[in-house]
């Protein structure tokens, strides 16, 4: 082997090793970037889930208030219906009594 062959062999080996090293370094850098992006995405998801949960809690409180109002209205309506029925019965009794006395 002459000196030119030795130099070319050393250059080809060092080129191969350096390309492997650069590929590995690029992979590591990209891998860190991927982890950073995954962390950001996970943070956004957790934030969104928290917002949805708080919204659901507010909606449940609103529904509870509406149900309380509806129950109160239902009770008042039931009481009013009872009083109207009693009034109608009393009026019918008074009309019947008044008609018999004439």
ZABA-98061 format. One record per residue: residue in three letters; x, y, z of N, C-alpha, C in turn. Coordinates in steps of 0.02 Angstrom, whole numbers. Each point is the difference from the previous one (the first is absolute). Example, Ala and Ser with C-alpha at 12.3 -4.5 7.8 and 13.67 -1.06 7.14 Angstrom:
2
   type      n_X      n_Y      n_Z     ca_X     ca_Y     ca_Z      c_X      c_Y      c_Z
    ALA      660     -284      390      -45       59        0       45       60        0
    SER      -18       53      -36       42       59        3      -39       55       37
//
This chain:
102
   type      n_X      n_Y      n_Z     ca_X     ca_Y     ca_Z      c_X      c_Y      c_Z
    UNK       41      -59        0      -41       59        0       44       63        0
    UNK      -18       43      -40       38       62       -2      -32       52       46
    UNK       31       56        6      -21       52       47      -69       28      -19
    UNK      -14        4      -64      -64       26      -23      -57      -46       22
    UNK       10      -64       -5      -52      -48       21      -12        5       75
    UNK       53        8       38       -6        5       73      -38       65       18
    UNK       16       55      -32      -33       63       14      -74       -5      -18
    UNK      -16      -29      -57      -69       -7      -21      -38      -46       47
    UNK       31      -52       24      -32      -47       46      -15       36       66
    UNK       48       38       25      -10       36       63      -55       52       -8
    UNK        0       35      -57      -52       50      -13      -69      -32       -4
    UNK       -5      -57      -34      -65      -33       -7      -25      -26       68
    UNK       45      -26       41      -20      -25       66      -20       59       44
    UNK       39       54       -1      -17       58       42      -65       33      -25
    UNK      -12        0      -65      -62       27      -28      -60      -41       22
    UNK        7      -65       -2      -53      -44       22      -16        9       74
    UNK       53        2       41      -10        9       72      -30       68       16
    UNK       23       52      -36      -27       67       13      -73        4      -22
    UNK      -18      -33      -55      -71        2      -21      -44      -38       50
    UNK       25      -54       28      -37      -36       52       -8       43       62
    UNK       55       35       19       -3       43       59      -49       58      -11
    UNK        2       32      -58      -46       55      -14      -73      -24       -3
    UNK      -11      -58      -27      -68      -28       -2      -25      -12       71
    UNK       43      -28       43      -19      -12       69      -15       65       36
    UNK       42       50       -9      -11       65       33      -64       33      -25
    UNK      -14       -5      -64      -62       28      -27      -60      -37       28
    UNK        5      -65        6      -54      -39       29      -13       21       72
    UNK       52        9       40       -8       19       70      -33       69        6
    UNK       22       47      -43      -28       67        2      -74       -1      -19
    UNK      -16      -37      -51      -70       -6      -22      -42      -36       53
    UNK       28      -49       33      -35      -37       52      -18       46       58
    UNK       47       44       19      -14       49       53      -57       47      -21
    UNK        3       22      -62      -53       43      -26      -68      -34        0
    UNK        1      -65      -17      -63      -38        2      -28       -4       70
    UNK       44      -12       49      -23       -4       70      -27       67       23
    UNK       32       54      -21      -23       66       18      -69       13      -29
    UNK      -10      -19      -64      -64       10      -33      -54      -44       32
    UNK       18      -61       17      -48      -44       34      -21       29       67
    UNK       48       29       36      -16       31       64      -47       59       -9
    UNK       11       40      -50      -45       57      -14      -70      -26      -16
    UNK       -4      -50      -43      -65      -28      -20      -36      -28       61
    UNK       36      -35       43      -31      -29       59      -25       55       47
    UNK       40       54        6      -22       56       42      -63       33      -27
    UNK       -5        7      -66      -59       29      -30      -61      -45       12
    UNK        9      -65       -7      -55      -47       12      -24        3       72
    UNK       47        1       47      -18        3       71      -37       65       14
    UNK       23       55      -29      -34       64        9      -70       -2      -29
    UNK       -8      -29      -59      -67       -5      -31      -46      -43       41
    UNK       25      -55       27      -42      -44       41      -22       37       63
    UNK       46       39       30      -18       39       59      -54       51      -16
    UNK        5       33      -58      -50       49      -20      -68      -34      -10
    UNK        0      -58      -33      -62      -37      -11      -31      -20       66
    UNK       41      -23       47      -25      -21       65      -32       59       37
    UNK       34       57        0      -29       58       35      -64       23      -35
    UNK       -3       -4      -65      -61       18      -36      -58      -47       19
    UNK       14      -64        4      -51      -48       19      -24       14       71
    UNK       46       17       45      -20       16       69      -46       61        1
    UNK       16       52      -40      -44       59       -3      -68      -19      -28
    UNK       -2      -42      -51      -63      -21      -30      -42      -39       51
    UNK       33      -44       38      -37      -39       50      -30       46       54
    UNK       38       51       20      -27       47       50      -61       37      -29
    UNK        5       20      -63      -56       35      -32      -61      -45       -4
    UNK       10      -63      -17      -55      -48       -5      -32      -10       69
    UNK       42       -4       52      -27       -7       68      -44       59       18
    UNK       22       61      -16      -40       59       14      -66       -1      -39
    UNK        4      -21      -63      -61       -4      -40      -49      -52       28
    UNK       27      -56       23      -43      -52       30      -33       25       63
    UNK       38       39       41      -29       27       61      -57       48      -17
    UNK       11       42      -50      -53       47      -21      -60      -37      -28
    UNK       13      -53      -38      -55      -39      -29      -39      -34       56
    UNK       34      -27       49      -35      -32       56      -42       50       39
    UNK       27       60       10      -39       51       36      -62       19      -40
    UNK        9        8      -65      -58       17      -43      -51      -57        0
    UNK       24      -61       -1      -45      -57        1      -40       -2       66
    UNK       33       14       56      -35        1       64      -53       55        1
    UNK       18       59      -25      -48       56       -1      -59      -17      -45
    UNK       12      -31      -57      -53      -18      -45      -46      -52       30
    UNK       28      -49       35      -40      -51       33      -44       31       53
    UNK       30       45       39      -39       34       52      -56       42      -31
    UNK       14       34      -54      -50       41      -34      -56      -43      -28
    UNK       18      -57      -31      -51      -45      -27      -46      -25       56
    UNK       29      -16       57      -40      -24       56      -48       55       24
    UNK       26       60        5      -43       55       22      -55       15      -50
    UNK       15       -4      -65      -51       12      -51      -53      -54        3
    UNK       20      -63        8      -48      -55        5      -44        9       62
    UNK       31       20       56      -40       12       60      -49       58      -12
    UNK       23       51      -32      -43       57      -14      -59      -20      -46
    UNK       15      -40      -50      -53      -23      -46      -51      -42       38
    UNK       24      -45       43      -45      -43       39      -43       43       47
    UNK       32       47       33      -37       44       46      -52       41      -38
    UNK       17       25      -59      -47       39      -39      -59      -44      -22
    UNK       16      -63      -20      -53      -46      -20      -46      -15       58
    UNK       29       -8       59      -41      -13       60      -45       60       14
    UNK       29       60       -3      -40       60       13      -55        8      -52
    UNK       14      -15      -63      -50        6      -52      -56      -51       10
    UNK       17      -61       20      -50      -51       11      -43       18       61
    UNK       32       26       50      -38       18       59      -45       60      -15
    UNK       27       47      -36      -40       58      -18      -59      -18      -45
    UNK        9      -48      -44      -53      -20      -45      -55      -37       35
    UNK       15      -37       52      -50      -39       37      -43       45       44
    UNK       28       55       24      -37       43       45      -50       44      -36
    UNK        5       11      -63      -46       44      -36      -63      -32      -11
//
